[in-house]
Amino acid sequence: MSTIDPGMEALMEAFIYESTTLLEQLDEIMLESEKEKNISEDSINEIFRIMHTIKGSAAMMGFTGISSLAHSVEDMFFLIREDPTRLHAVSEVIFDLVFQASDFFKQEIESIQGDGFEDTVPTELIAKMKEQAAIMKGEAPAVEASSSAEAPTEAPTAAVNNSGHKQIHVIFDDGCQMENLRAFSLLNQIKDYCSLLYSDPENPELNPASSDEIAKNGFTIFCEPAENTTIDDILKVIENSLNIKSYGLLEDEEPAAPAAPPPAEAPKAAAAPAPAKPAPAAAASASSSAAKPSAKQSLLSVNQSKLDHLMDLVGELVTAESMVASNPDLRGLKLDNFTKSFRELRKLTDELQDVVMSIRMVPLNGTFQKMNRIVRDMSKKLGKPVELVTVGGETEVDKTINDAIADPFMHMIRNSMDHAIESPEERRAKGKPEQGTITMSARNVGGEIIVDIIDDGCGLNPAKLLEKARNNGLLTKPESEYTEKEIFHLIMLPGFSTNEAVTEYSGRGVGMDVVRKNVEKVGGTISIDSKKDVGTTFTIKIPLTLAIMDGMEIRVGNSTMTVPITSIKQSFKLYDNSQVLYNSDGSEMMMIRGECYPIIRLHSYFGIDSEVTDLTEGIVLQVESGNNIACIFADELIGEQQVVVKPFPHFLSKYNLKERGLSGCTILGNGSISLILDVRSILNNER
């Protein structure tokens, strides 16, 4: 994260979290509104509130670019709130501008979290918004709008002169610093008690230079109490605020008030009365503060590092429980009371684990929503009308996995838009509707999440894919031996793409090897099914969590290993070698229900000394990863156990254990270490 005052770190985290959440809401509102070709009154008020919050928070943190742009968006929606018919004159432009603003905010927030952040003011984008604001007000676009503060957004302004307005002069404590932001904070505290509110200097949060003026001369608040509120209520809020040296109610004629905005911009101050004690989360203006009753907060934001630590502690607890159950001192003893107590402990531990896991789970809705934005932008850019249909967005996965799969999903949607969905002309010629459809569906199946990404585009052509793979030297066996599914999966090999012009047949290869690697990093797999001119389906299987999993313990020599249950199709013992076949190169195959599968002897694969070398003496497990299926041979099957996945120490990273077929380790109940097999790597290495 960029270098910041250590005392501001907590505020920075809160700013990033709040702003990111609000921007997701903004995109969702704008996408839905664009589909409806209209922005409802509730949506207008919500966008205004989002921009007002981001503006204030960014100003307090000193991010001028974010604050200035948010202020400009807020100004536009201030005008729309007062007269919704103004929206129709520039509706299409408004959508584009707000999406551009959203992109700028996201880029700045991402930059803030990195190193070398530089505050950037998007002057060109702000100028475009001022131009649209001028059009909405009936002014010529060429006329330079006055300052963005001319449509004040702190609270409604209702008169041209200041006669009868209450004037409060406030002076802050000497040396309290950031007086302009303290003035802004004070205005925010009293805004819900006012039907009219502005100040001198105006919009202090946007003008750091006003800090010296306020420190020297104080600042003046011009206000009118809202209905059911008195000036004494406002003064009481000021009195209880921090760093107030003195304050006083002035006569109306002194000091002179700043020029109020022209009548054309004056909102309808009496649109709705403000409550005497509005909820803290009420909207920024009196007209919306009475819209919803206050409600007790039931959600709590927690830093993810704390949840990670809690998950680690639960993992240690699970391990400690197994150690107690496997204690050799208890072997052979009949301890009824101990057994009863231990069962209760195990029940409570399981419940605690379930609760902690549920806390870390987040719905896929947020990730799916980001895909809506990509489809919208690319649809406009490519001239391809496309609808994104999402199903099962309420399906939940671990937060870590959710963050990891966002980029692969994004890349796959882009590929579908760019290379799979045909142009309207092509679709008409094929008898398809002009509008293409991409469907993202998620479902929970047996401890795994399955996500399908389906398009109704041109599909994959096996002959063209095979030809391209041959030209790139990517084939590992005779072409006649490749099944259609194996041909489709060639697009995920590194080097499949070339610098040649992308065609409908090969365009899917762009970056798909990176997508596959990112999915596999979180223990997931991808399979592909396609039909020419009908469409393509990508099926992604991902685990619910990476922290705790169900595994099958096996013994190989003197080593104990764990195979993830989700990778095992079946296990069996051979009574004779009649099912074993041999290739010309001497490698072993096993015939199971008419299909041949390679045999991988784990003692040979890992170089472990073992006395069990006869296939009839050990145990065979049929395992799968994506489309790859094989049989692994071990000495003995110990049994199923829930294990806590531990990463290897950093000093072992140079040995590239992941690529060798080991994904991590776990501590067993007897204190020994079991290596967790990475079935995908083992099968890939033995192909």
N, C-alpha and C positions, 0 to 999 in steps of 0.2 A: 504494500500500500504506500502511497505517496507520503513523504515526510510531513507529519502533522504534530501539533502540540500534544504531548502525552495525555494531558487532561481532557483532550477532545476526542480520544479514541472511541469512547463509548457513544458519544454523540454521532461520530462518523459512521459507526456500525448501524445505529438507528436510522440515520439519514439514508444510507444505501439500501437497507431493508425496506424502509417505508417507500422510498422513491421507486424502487424496482416493482414493488407490489402495486403501486398506483399506476405505473406505466403499463403493466399487464392489464389492469382494469380499463385503462384508456384505449388500448388496442382492441380489446374485446368489444367495448362500446362502439368504437368507430367502425369496426368490421361489420357488426350487426346493423348499424345505422346505414352503412353504405349499401348493404343488401336490400334494406327497406327503402333506400333512396330518400331518407328523411331522418332527421335527428329529433327525437321526442323531447318534450319539455323536461322530463325527468333526466334524460341523458345530457341535455344542455346544462342543467344545474349540476350534474355529477362531474362533467368535464370542467366546468368552472371551478368547482371545489378542488378537484385534483390539481389543476394548474395553480390555484391559490396556495395550496399546501406546499407544492414543490417549490414555488417561488419563494415563499417565506422560509422554508427549511434551507434552501440553497443560499439565500441571502445571509442567513444566520451563520452558515458554514463558510461564507466568503467566496462562493462560486458564482461569479458575476455572469458568466455566459449562460449557465442554466437558469439563473434567476431572471435575467433580462428576457430570454426567449419565452420562459413561462409567463412572464408579465405580458408579453405581446399576444400570446395565445389567449390569455385571460381577458385581455382587452377586447379581442374579437368576440368572444363568447359573452362578454358583458353587453355588447351591442345586440347580440342575438337574443339574449335573455329579455331585454327590454322590448324588442320587436322581432319575433320569430320569422316574420315575412322577409327580413333582411337576408336570411339564409339562402333563399331560393335564387337570389341574383348570382351567388358565387358558390353554390353548394359543392360542385365537383372540385373546385379549386380548394375549398376549405378542407375536404378530406385529404387531398394530397399534401397540403401544408401541415396539417396536424400529424400525419404519418411521418413527414420529414422531421418535424420537431421531435416526435417520439424517438426516431432513430438517433438524432443528435443527443438527446438526453441519455440514451442507453450507451452511446459511445463515450460520453463524458464520464458516466458512472463507472464504466469498465476501466477507463483511463485513470480515474481516481484511485482505483484499487491496485493499479500497477505502480511502476516507478517513473519518475520524471513527468508527472502530470503538469500540463500547462493550461491555464484557464483561457478558453477561447470563446470569444463573443461572435455568434453567427450573424454578422451585420446584414448580409445579403438576404438571409431568410427572414430576419426581423423586418427588413424593408418591404419584403413581399407581403408580410402580414399587415403592415401599416397601410400598404396600398389597398389591400382588400377591405380593411376597416374603413378607409376613405370611400370606397365604392359603396359599401353598405350604408354609409351615412349620406350618400347622395352627392358626394364631392367628386370632382374630377380626379382620376387616378394620379395625374401628374402633379397634383397639388401636394406638397410635402405635408404629411401629418404633423401636428404639433407633437410634443413629447408624448411618449407612451403613457404618461401619467394622466393625460387629459381625460381618459375614461377611468376614473379612480375605481379600484377594485377592492379597497379595504372595506368599504361599506357604501351604500347608496348615497348619492348627492342629489338634493331635491330643490335647490333654489339658486337663482343667479346672484342675489345679494345675500349678505350675511346678517341682515337685520333680524333680531330675535334669536339667533343661534347662541348657544351657551359656549363660552370660551374659557378654557382652563389652561393656565400657564404652569408648566412643570419644569423643575430644575433638578438635575441628578446630582448625586454625591460627587465631590471633587475626586478626580483620578480614577473613576470607576471604569473608564475606557469603553470603546465600542458604543458610544452614546447613541449613534444612529440606529443600531440594532436594538438597543434597549427601548428606544422610542417606538420602533416597529413592534416589539414585543408587548409594550403597554397598549398600543392601539388594538392589537389582537385580543388582549384581555378584556377590553371594554366594548368591542364591536357588537357583541350580541345584546348589549344593553342600549344600543343606539339605533335610531331609524335613519340617522344621517351622521357621517363621520368623515372628517379629513383633517389635515394638520398643516402647520407651517414650521419647518420645511415639509413640502409634500413628499410622499413616498420615500421616507428617510432610508429604508433598507436598500434602495437602489442607488443611493448617493453617498458613498463613504466619506466624501469631502464635507458632508453636512455634519459629521461627527464633531468637528472643532467648533462649528457655529452653535450647535446644541450645547456643548460643554460650556461655552462662554455665555450664551444668552438664554439657554433653555429652549423649549419649544412649546408651541401653542396648539391645543386641541380644539377643534370646532365640532360641536355635536348637538344632536337633539335626542333626548331620551325617548326610547321606544314606549309603546303603549304598556301600561302596568308597571312602568319603570320611572324612577325619579332621578334628578340630578344627584341626589344624595347617594343613590346606589352606585352611580358612576364614580363619585368622589371616594366612596368607601373602597372600591376596587383599587383605585390609584393609591390610597393611603396604605393598603396592605401589600403593595408591590415592593420589590427589592430596589435598593439604591436610589430611593426618592429622597432628596434633600428637603425640598419644599414644593408646595403646589398651592394654587389659589384660583378662585372663580373670578373672572374679570367682567367688567361691564361690556355690553355688546359692542360699543363703539371703539373700544381700545383693547389691545392694539389692532391696527388695521389687519383685516383678514386677507389671505391670498385670494387671487381672482378665482371664482368658482367656474366650473366648466359651462359652456354655452347651453342654452335650453335644449338643443337637439339631442344632447347626450344625457339629459337628466332622466334618471329612472323614476319609476313610479314608487315613491317612498312608502305610500300607504297600501301597497299591494297586499301585505299581510302583517299583522301585529307580531312583535317579538315577545317571547315569554320572559317573565321576570327573571327566572333562573334557568337559562337554557343549558342543555347538556353540552359538555365540552366538545363532543364530536359534531355539533350542529353545523349547518352550512354557513358560509361566510357572510351571508346577508340576512337581513331581517325577514325577507320574503320567504326564505326556505328554512329558517330556524325552527318554525313551528310545524314543519312537515311531518316529523316523526317523533314519537315520544322517546325519552331517554331510556336506555336499557343497561342492565348491569353487565359489565364486561366479563365474558366467560372464556376468552382466548388469551393465551400468553405466549409471547415470542421468546424463544430460547436459543442461545448461541449453539450452533451445530457442534462445536468442539466439546461442549458439555454433554451433549447426547452421545458423542463418540466415546467420551470417558465413561459415561454410564454404561454403555454397551460393553466396553472392555471389562468393567467391574462385574457385570452379569456373566460374562464369559468366564471370568476367574471363579465366580461362584459355582457355575456349572461344573467346572473342572474340579474344584474343591469337593463338591458333592460326590462326584465319581470316585475321588480318592478315598473318601470316607467309606463308600459302599464297597470298594475293592481292598480295603485295609486287610493285609494278611493276618493281623492279630485277631481278626474276627472270624476267620475262616473255620468252619466246622462247629462254631458255637451256636446254641439255640437261644436267641435273645428276642423274645416276643415283644417286650416293651420297646427295645431299640428298633426293631423292625417296624413297629407301628409308628413310632416317632419319625423314623426316616422316611416312611411313605408320606407322612404329612409334610415333612420338609421338602420332599421332591414335588409334591403337589403345589406348594407355595412357590417354589423355585420356577416351576413351569409357568405358573400364572404371572410371576414377575417378569419372566422372559417375554411372554406374550405381550404384556403391557408395554415394556420398553421397545419391543419391535414395532408395536402399533404406533408409538410416538414418532418413530423414525419414518413411518410410511407416509408417502404423499401421493395424491391422485395424479394420474397422467394427464388430467385436463389441461394443466398449465403448459405441458410440453406440446400437446395437441394444438393448443391455441396459437403457439408460435408458428406452427405449420400453416395455419390459416393466413397469417400475414405473408408468408413466403409465396403461397399460391396466389394471393391477391396481387402482390407486386409483380410476379413473373407473368401472370395472366395479362396485365396491362402492357408489360414490356414486350412480350412475344406475340401479342395479338391473338392469344388462344383463350377463349372463354372456358374456364375450368371451375368445377365445384368440388370443394373438399368436404367429404362426409366423414364424421367421426362417430365411432360407436365404442362404448365401454370406457369413456374417459374417467369414470369414477373408480376404475381399477387402480389399486395402490401398489407401489413398489417402494423399496428402500430409497431414501433421499440420495445416497451416494450413487446408486444405480440410475436413478432418474436423471441426475446431472450428467452421467456418462453417456446416456443414450440419446441425449438431445441432438448432438452433432451428427451422429449416423442417420437419425431420422431426417434431419434437415437436408443432408446430402442426397438421400434417396428420393425425397420429395422433389428436390431440384432436378435430379436426373429424370424423374417421371415427367415433370413439366417440360423440360428442355428436349428430351430425346424420345420419350414414349408417346406422349399425347400429340396427335397429328394436328395440322392446321385445319381451320374450319373447312377449307376447300377440299382437303384430302378426306376429311371425315364425311363430307357430303357425298363424295365420289364412292366411298365404301358403304354408303347407306347407313351411316351412323349419325346420331344427333350432333349438331355443331358443337355443343358444349360437352367437353370431356368431364370425366368423373374420376377422382382419386378418393379411395376409401381407406381410412385408418381405423382398425378395430382392435380392441384389447380384451383379453379374458384371462381369468385365473384358472389354471388347470394343474391340479396336483402339485402344488408348491412351486410352480413355474408360471410366468406371465408369457402369454403368446400374443404377439402383435402382428397383424397382417396389414401390409401396405399393398393395395390393389389398384391398378389403373386399367382403364378400358382403351388403352392405346394400341400401338402397332404390334406389340409383342416382340419376341425374340425369334430370329431365324437360325435354327441349328446349323444349317449348311454354311451360312456366312460366318457364324461364330467359329466353327471348326476350321474353316479356311484361314481365318485371321490368326487363330492360335497356331496353326501349322506354319504360317509365314513368320510368326514371331518366335518359333522354336519352343513353344510351351507344351507340346504334346509329350506325354511320358509313356504312351503305349500306342499300338496300331489304332488308326482312326475307327476301324470297324468294331473295336471293342468298347467304344465309348457309348454309354447310354445317353438318352436325351437329357436326363437330369444332370449327368456329369458334364455334358456340353454346356448347359446353362451356367453351371458353377465355374466354368473357365473364366467368366468375366470378372471373377473376384481374385484372379491370380495377379501378382505383381508383374507389371510389364505387359499386360494384355492391351492397354491403350497405347496408341501411337500418336505422333504429331500430325497425322493425316486428318483430312476433314472428317468430322464425325458424321456417321450415317445412322439411319434408324436401326440398323442391325448391330452396330458396334458402339453406339454412344453410351450404352449402359456401362461400359467398362471403365469410364472415367472415374478414377478414385474409388472404385468399389473394393479394392484390396484394403484400402485404409478403413472403409466402413466395416469390413469383416474383422479387421484387427481390433478396432475399438469395441465392437460387440463382444468379441472373444475375450477381451481384457476383463470384462465383468462376468465371465463364465457363460456367455450366451452363444447361440448358433444361428446361422441364416440358411434357409433353404429357398429354392426358386422354382416356380412353376409358371409356364408361359405357353400361350397359343398365338400363333401369328394372326395379326389383325383382330384379335379378340382382347388381348391384354396380358398383363403379367402380375403375378402375386409373389411378394416377398414375405416369408414367414420367419419372424424373429422370436426365438425362445430365450428368455432371460430369467435368472433366478430371482426370487423375492428379495433375498438379502445375501450378502457375502460374508456376514459375520459368523453365523451359526448354521450348520447344515446337518442333514442326516447322511451318514456314511456307513459303508459296509467294511468292517475290519477284516483284513486278510493277512496271512503270514507268508513271507518269502524268505527262506533260510531262517536266520535269526532276526530278521527285520519285520516290523509290523507296518502295514500300509493301509490307507483308507481310500476307498473308491466311492465317489459321490453316488448316492442312490439314484439320482436323476439320470445318470449315465448308464445304468445297468438295465438291460432288457430281460435277462434271465441268467440263472446259474445252474449248473448240473455237474454230475460226476460221470465220467466215462467208465464203462465196464469192459470194453474191449476197444481195439484200435480200428474197427471196421469203418468208422466214420472219418478216419484221417486219410487225407490224400496228399500227394507230394507233387510239387511243380518240378519242371525240368532243372531249375536252379537249386533244388533241394529244400525249398521253403515249404512249410506245412500248411495245409488247408483243412478245414473241417466242414463236412456236409451236414447241414441242418435243414430239414424239410425241403430238400431239393435245391438249396442254395449253398454255394461255397463261400466260406469266410476264412481269412488268414488267421493263423494262430500266433500269438505273441507270448513267448515264454518270458515272464518278468525276471526270472533269475538270470537269463542270458542278456536281456535288454539292459539291466542295471549292473551286470557283472557281480552278482551275489552268489556266494557258495551255497549250494543246497543239495541235500541228499535226495530230494524228490525230483526226479527227472522223467519218470514214466508218466505219461498223460493219464493213465488209469489210477494212479496213486494220489494225484492232487485234485484240484477243483478248477473248473472252467467257468469263466464269467463272460457272457456275450455282452459287449458294451457298444455304445453308439455315440457319435458326435456329428450332428448334421446328417449328411448322407453317408458318412463313413461308418461301417460296422465291422467289428472284428471280435475274436475270442482271445481273452488273456488267460494265461495259465499261472496259478499260484499253488503253494504247498497246501494251504488250509484256509477254510472259511471260519473266522472267529465269531462273527455276528454283527448285527446292526447296532449302531450307537450314534447318539447326537454328539457332534464334535464342534469345538470352537476353533475357527480357522485363524491361524497365526501366520503372519508373513515371515519369510526367512530373514535372518539378520543381514544388515547391509554389507558386511564383509564377505558374504557369500554371493553377492550379485555378480561378481566377475566370472562365476562359473556358469552363468546363463541357465540356471536350473529349470526355469519356466519352459524353455525350448526343449529341454531334455525330457520333460514329462512330469515335473513336480511343481505343483501350484502353491504349496505351503506346507505347514505342519500343524500338528495338534498334540496336546498333552493328554495322555490317557489317565484313567483312574489310578493306575499303579505308579504313576509318576514318569513312565517311559514316554518317548516321543514316537509318534506315528507320522510318516510322510504321506501327504495327500496327493494322489495321482491326478495329473492333468490329462484326462483321456484324449482330449482333442490333439494335444501335441504328440502323444504316443502314436495315435493312429496316423497322423500326418507323417511322422518320421518313418513309419514302417510301410508306407504306400509304395 
